[in-house]
Amino acid sequence: MAGKNARWPYGSTAALREDVLRVLGVLKIATGEQIQCLTRPHLTDRHRRDPGRRTRPHRNAALDLALHQLTVSEGATREGRKLWGLTTAGLRPPPRCWTAR
């Protein structure tokens, strides 16, 4: 899902980046699956054969935000899922252009 935009090379949308910032602002640390389940629970039954595909858009949004030093990888769970957290810059409200739809 590589994007053509140099600013967001992982191809995330503003809505997905907003989801990541909103969940991490409350939970402080979460996996891509947890972010997806909290913000878009209607997608939990999709891609049963490959659960990684279901959360790939939110992981890509977290990666795009990491390039702008708003999120940071906090390690991994015992199952190997990457944990994401906010940096101090990520705690500030995002610029309006990042969350505009």
Secondary structure as UniProt FT lines:
FT   TURN            9..10
FT   HELIX           14..27
FT   STRAND          29..31
FT   HELIX           32..39
FT   HELIX           41..43
FT   TURN            44..45
FT   HELIX           51..67
FT   TURN            68..69
FT   STRAND          71..76
FT   TURN            78..79
FT   STRAND          82..86
FT   HELIX           88..91
FT   HELIX           96..99
//
